[in-house]
Amino acid sequence: MATPLFTPLLILLFLSPVPIHAQQIGTLIPEIHPLFRTQKCFSSGTCTTKKTFLVTDALSRHFHTISDPSVSCASADFISNPALCNPDNAAECAANCALEGVEYGGMGVSSLGSAVTLRQYLFDGAEYRAVSPRIYLLAEDGENYEPMRLLGQELAVDVDVSRLPCGMNSAVYLSEMDLSGSRSESNPAGAGYGTGYCDAQCFRTVSWINGLPNINSSGACCNEMDIWEANSRANSFTPHTCSSSGSFLCSSEEECGRGASGVCDKDGCGLNTFNLGSPSFYGQGLDIDSSKPFTIVTQFLTNDARELNEIKRIYIQNGQVIPNTAETTDSRFDGISYEGSITQDFCTAKNSSDYLRLGGMKGMGEALARGMVLVFSLWNSEGDFMSWLDGLPNNGPCNATEGDPALIRARVPDVSVTFSNVRWGDIGATFTASGEANQKEMVTGGDIVAGKAVAAENRGTRVNVVAGAVLGLAVIFGFMASA
């Protein structure tokens, strides 16, 4: 990276209008949001194309002290150093830091038209390094998150998980983040730089929250709807409720954790068809063939009182509309009408106690009505090898070691997922009875490398992606050509 002609501090003094006690927007790397077209669909049979964008999370960026760009503000050393960070004044601490733009190719994110591909590992010329991308859907203004108000609506996403083995988790989910990214005088960057993240796990280990250092080990909490957590071997979808609306902080182990004092439901009320006794429904070569692309449609159905009473999953593959299987061998559901969807009775039978205590279906529906932010991510876990998602004997067909990230990196480092053709709107409006997407001029499926689409059937060759300016410029020029 070239050294700027002026120091970052001088540039900020001349150009930045933000208050002195605020996290700064850096000048070393420009922020160019990848264009990612989506569609809003209506019962009239029409869909409106939206020129939405993608933005990566704030803490995946170069986040440095203004006096020395080589010193990370995200490190524990910065927060614990009183010369850099006043532990009694978070805003003054933030004023010493600058949040930079990113080169999205170097973050494992490549998009074209209505498709985005996420990669877990990038080859830097010597080895594969993990990047674990997490990105959010930005509105057309490029400054705020797109509000997804899905109560009584449906969301459709085309997915290709054929290159995701055991232990990988490709996620599509909704988070009740503040739509501005919790923009404030102390956090002028806001959603345009990926700030404001929260979820129902309320992690207390996050170093910064809403543009301020997490001096008190707080957790950033909010309602969360996991639309899709999956690899090619297993999948689940799970709502998680919280005690309050919007984004809020928890401050103790009891509040941030599980149990009666917990302010959010960590475990959720999930539906995994393998876990319920239908191991032949989803997987490679099965009823939903994960070796090929397909569409997931998630419907948030309401009762006469306009309260959420059912979260329904539909698949579309090879022109066929396939409802989620209602097959189960779980005796807990013998006394209820189980039809392959999540309902209050389903969650009661599962004894999803925290979910029910914190609002259940009604609470989840209220969050969906207020508006949530769409999130895409790809990750794996050294702690549990993702066995809660795909591990034998209960959750999937994967053995105890297949999901080890070290094995994945050594054997199949070019793991990736492609999400495309995101559509949301009225029930039944995002697809037709013949299984066709109700959309026009949308790029379909495939892998995206440096701004160019690669057909799904030609994806067998390993792609070594070298992070850096060359790839970043290639992706940028790809966006310009497609705009």
Sequence and secondary structure as in RCSB ss.txt:
>XXXX:A:sequence
MATPLFTPLLILLFLSPVPIHAQQIGTLIPEIHPLFRTQKCFSSGTCTTKKTFLVTDALSRHFHTISDPSVSCAS
ADFISNPALCNPDNAAECAANCALEGVEYGGMGVSSLGSAVTLRQYLFDGAEYRAVSPRIYLLAEDGENYEPMRL
LGQELAVDVDVSRLPCGMNSAVYLSEMDLSGSRSESNPAGAGYGTGYCDAQCFRTVSWINGLPNINSSGACCNEM
DIWEANSRANSFTPHTCSSSGSFLCSSEEECGRGASGVCDKDGCGLNTFNLGSPSFYGQGLDIDSSKPFTIVTQF
LTNDARELNEIKRIYIQNGQVIPNTAETTDSRFDGISYEGSITQDFCTAKNSSDYLRLGGMKGMGEALARGMVLV
FSLWNSEGDFMSWLDGLPNNGPCNATEGDPALIRARVPDVSVTFSNVRWGDIGATFTASGEANQKEMVTGGDIVA
GKAVAAENRGTRVNVVAGAVLGLAVIFGFMASA
>XXXX:A:secstr
    SS HHHHHHHH  S SSS EE SSS     B  EEEE TTS EEEE  EEEE GGGS EEESS TTSBTTS
HHHHT TTT  TT HHHHHTTEEE    GGGGTEEEETTEEEEESEEE SSSEEE   EEEEE TTSSSB  B  
TTEEEEEEEE TT  TTEEEEEEEE   TT S  SS  SGGGGT    BTT  S  SEETTEE TT  EEE  EE
EEEEE SS EEEEEE BSSSSSEEE SHHHHSSSTT SB SS   B TTTTT TTSEETTSSEETTS EEEEEEE
EE TTS EEEEEEEEEETTEEEE       GGGTTS   SSB HHHHHHTT HHHHHTTHHHHHHHHHHH BEEE
EEEEE TTTTTHHHHBTTTT SB TTTT HHHHHHH TT EEEEEEEEEEETT SB TTS BS SS   S EEET
TEEE GGG  S      SHHHHHHHHHHHHHH 
